[in-house]
Amino acid sequence: MGQQRKTVHLLLAMVLAALTLGAVSVVAKGDIIVGFRSSTYTLEGYNYKVDVPRFDIDGVDGAYLQARDVFNRSVRRAADIYIARAGDHVDVKTGTNYVYTNQQVLSTKFSVSIYNEGAAHPYEDFITHNTRTETGKALVLRDLFTNVDSGLSVLQQQAAILVPKATDGEPYYKDALLPKEDNYRHWAVAKDGLRVYFGEIASHAAGNIMITVPWQALDKVLKPDMKAALTA
């Protein structure tokens, strides 16, 4: 199962590199008011039912429209990959989704709950995706920092403080906190900080571990334009 998850994550990363209802962000573009509205739609079929996050926007073109399309296509492709795993012995259902937007970024953690027949319990698989609205381009972790090694060092320092709290002191896989891009590749934007998703690095009972690194802790390592975008 571990190898299967690794293969799916790799496939999703390749695809992506090429919830909450009603979240709205309003930005000014000349005399036009631009509003990003989040919603979900459901894909349902044999042994699967998945709620997929999406964004809508009215009255604009250019980068804002491109940002909407990049976000929606990326999440839909991930959904299709997960759904393709459903069958006679595998159920794929909606997991715990997260959606956030401000005037600069569209952000999500999209997940599914997968149950393999005969397993003791289902497990959650997920991706994250972030799109810059002003450029219409997807963001990856190294886009955020003036120096990626410095950024990863701060993330590791914060993770060492926050992960033990998230696991309630339960033992966890400490190599998951090493300052490697792969360890911190799943991230999303929140009002109070950068949400980092580690997956099941402790017990299954502890679930997928997520921490929120405060923006203040990242202040000195973020690119100035990204600091403005992420904390808008």
matplotlib code that plots the C-alpha trace (Angstrom):
import matplotlib.pyplot as plt

x = [0.0, 2.9, 4.4, 0.9, 0.5, 4.0, 3.2, 0.0, 1.6, 4.3, 1.7, -0.2, 2.9, 3.7, 0.2, 0.0, 3.5, 2.9, -14.3, -15.6, -18.7, -19.0, -15.5, -15.2, -12.3, -12.8, -10.1, -10.1, -9.0, -9.4, -13.1, -14.0, -14.6, -13.3, -14.9, -13.5, -16.2, -15.4, -17.9, -17.8, -19.3, -19.8, -18.4, -20.3, -20.2, -19.4, -17.8, -16.9, -18.5, -16.1, -16.8, -14.3, -13.4, -13.6, -13.5, -15.7, -15.2, -17.3, -16.6, -12.9, -10.4, -6.6, -4.6, -7.6, -9.5, -6.4, -5.8, -9.4, -8.8, -5.4, -6.8, -9.9, -8.2, -5.5, -7.8, -10.1, -7.1, -6.2, -9.9, -9.9, -6.7, -8.1, -11.4, -9.6, -8.6, -12.3, -13.5, -14.9, -12.6, -11.8, -14.2, -13.2, -15.1, -14.8, -12.1, -11.6, -11.2, -9.8, -10.2, -8.9, -8.6, -7.4, -6.9, -3.6, -3.8, -6.3, -5.4, -6.7, -6.0, -8.1, -8.5, -10.3, -10.9, -9.9, -10.9, -9.4, -11.6, -10.2, -8.3, -8.8, -9.7, -9.8, -7.0, -6.9, -4.9, -4.6, -2.9, -2.5, -2.6, -1.9, -2.4, -1.3, -4.2, -2.2, -0.1, -2.5, 0.4, 0.6, 3.0, 5.4, 7.3, 10.5, 8.5, 7.9, 11.5, 14.4, 16.6, 14.9, 17.4, 16.8, 13.1, 13.3, 15.4, 12.7, 10.0, 12.0, 12.5, 8.8, 7.8, 10.0, 7.9, 4.4, 4.3, 4.6, 1.6, -0.3, 0.4, -0.4, 3.1, 2.8, 5.9, 6.2, 8.6, 11.2, 12.8, 9.5, 10.7, 14.1, 14.6, 13.9, 11.5, 9.7, 8.8, 7.1, 5.7, 2.1, 1.1, -1.8, -2.3, -4.3, -4.9, -2.7, 0.1, 1.3, -0.5, 1.9, 0.4, 2.7, 0.3, 0.3, 3.7, 2.5, -0.1, -3.2, -5.3, -3.5, -4.5, -2.9, -0.7, -1.1, 0.6, 0.2, 3.5, 2.8, 3.6, 5.7, 8.1, 8.5, 8.9, 12.6, 12.7, 9.7, 10.2, 8.8, 6.2, 5.2, 4.9, 2.5, 0.6, 0.3, -0.6, -3.0]
y = [0.0, 2.4, 1.9, 2.5, 5.8, 6.9, 6.1, 8.0, 11.0, 11.1, 10.9, 13.8, 15.9, 15.4, 16.4, 19.4, 20.7, 20.8, 22.6, 25.3, 26.7, 30.4, 31.8, 35.1, 37.5, 40.9, 42.7, 45.9, 45.8, 49.3, 50.1, 46.4, 44.6, 41.0, 38.4, 34.8, 32.5, 28.9, 26.1, 22.3, 19.9, 16.2, 13.4, 10.2, 6.7, 3.1, 2.9, 6.6, 9.9, 12.8, 16.5, 18.6, 22.3, 24.9, 28.7, 30.9, 34.5, 37.0, 39.9, 39.6, 38.1, 37.8, 36.5, 36.3, 34.1, 32.0, 31.6, 30.3, 27.8, 26.7, 26.0, 24.2, 22.0, 21.0, 19.9, 18.1, 16.2, 15.1, 14.0, 12.0, 10.2, 9.3, 8.2, 5.9, 3.8, 3.0, -0.5, -3.7, -3.8, -0.1, 2.7, 6.3, 8.9, 12.6, 13.4, 16.6, 19.6, 23.0, 26.1, 29.6, 32.8, 36.3, 38.9, 37.2, 33.4, 30.6, 27.7, 24.2, 20.9, 18.4, 14.9, 11.6, 8.7, 5.4, 2.0, -1.2, -4.3, -6.3, -3.4, -2.6, 1.0, 3.6, 6.1, 9.7, 10.7, 14.3, 17.0, 20.7, 23.4, 27.1, 29.6, 33.2, 35.3, 38.1, 35.9, 32.9, 30.5, 27.7, 28.1, 25.6, 25.9, 27.3, 30.2, 31.6, 32.1, 34.3, 31.3, 27.9, 26.4, 29.2, 28.8, 25.1, 25.7, 27.9, 25.4, 22.6, 24.7, 25.5, 21.9, 20.7, 22.9, 22.4, 18.7, 17.3, 19.4, 18.2, 14.6, 15.1, 14.0, 10.7, 9.4, 10.5, 9.9, 12.5, 12.3, 13.8, 17.1, 17.2, 20.4, 18.8, 20.2, 16.9, 16.9, 20.4, 20.1, 19.9, 23.4, 25.8, 29.4, 30.6, 34.0, 33.2, 31.3, 28.6, 25.3, 22.4, 18.9, 16.0, 13.0, 10.1, 10.5, 9.2, 6.5, 6.0, 7.1, 10.5, 11.0, 13.3, 15.8, 19.5, 22.5, 26.2, 28.1, 31.7, 34.4, 36.2, 33.2, 33.3, 37.1, 37.2, 34.3, 35.1, 37.0, 40.5, 40.1, 36.7, 38.1, 40.7, 38.0, 35.4, 37.7, 40.0]
z = [0.0, 0.8, -2.6, -4.2, -2.3, -3.4, -7.0, -6.9, -5.2, -7.9, -10.7, -9.1, -8.6, -12.3, -13.3, -11.0, -11.9, -15.8, 1.5, 2.3, 0.5, -0.2, 0.5, -1.3, -2.0, -3.7, -5.6, -7.6, -11.3, -12.6, -12.0, -12.0, -8.7, -9.0, -6.7, -6.4, -5.1, -3.9, -4.2, -4.8, -7.3, -6.9, -9.1, -8.5, -10.0, -9.3, -5.8, -5.7, -4.6, -4.4, -3.7, -5.7, -4.8, -7.5, -7.9, -10.0, -11.1, -13.1, -15.4, -16.1, -18.4, -18.5, -15.6, -13.2, -15.5, -16.2, -12.4, -12.0, -14.9, -13.7, -10.2, -11.4, -14.0, -11.6, -8.8, -11.3, -12.7, -9.2, -8.6, -11.9, -10.8, -7.5, -9.0, -11.4, -8.4, -7.6, -8.5, -7.3, -4.3, -3.7, -2.5, -3.0, -1.0, -0.1, 2.4, 4.4, 2.0, 2.8, 0.5, 1.0, -1.1, -0.7, -3.4, -4.4, -4.0, -4.6, -2.3, -1.4, 0.2, -1.7, -0.2, -0.6, 1.7, 0.2, 1.5, 0.1, 0.7, 3.6, 5.1, 8.8, 7.9, 5.1, 4.7, 3.4, 0.4, -0.7, -2.8, -2.3, -4.9, -4.9, -7.8, -7.9, -9.2, -10.7, -12.9, -13.4, -12.5, -10.0, -7.1, -5.6, -2.3, -3.7, -5.3, -1.8, -0.5, -1.3, -0.5, -0.4, 2.0, 4.5, 4.1, 4.7, 7.8, 9.3, 8.4, 10.1, 13.2, 13.4, 12.7, 15.6, 17.9, 16.3, 15.2, 18.8, 19.7, 16.7, 17.6, 21.3, 22.2, 20.3, 18.6, 15.0, 12.0, 12.6, 9.1, 7.8, 9.4, 7.7, 5.6, 2.2, -0.3, -0.6, 3.1, 2.8, -0.7, 0.6, 1.7, 1.6, 2.6, 5.6, 7.2, 10.1, 8.4, 6.1, 6.5, 6.1, 5.6, 6.5, 6.1, 8.5, 10.1, 13.5, 14.1, 11.9, 14.9, 14.9, 11.3, 8.7, 10.6, 9.7, 11.3, 10.7, 10.6, 11.6, 8.9, 11.5, 11.7, 8.0, 7.7, 7.0, 4.4, 2.2, -1.0, -0.6, -3.3, -2.0, 1.6, 0.3, -1.7, 1.0, 3.8, 1.9]

ax = plt.figure().add_subplot(projection="3d")
ax.plot(x, y, z, "-o")
ax.set_aspect("equal")
plt.show()
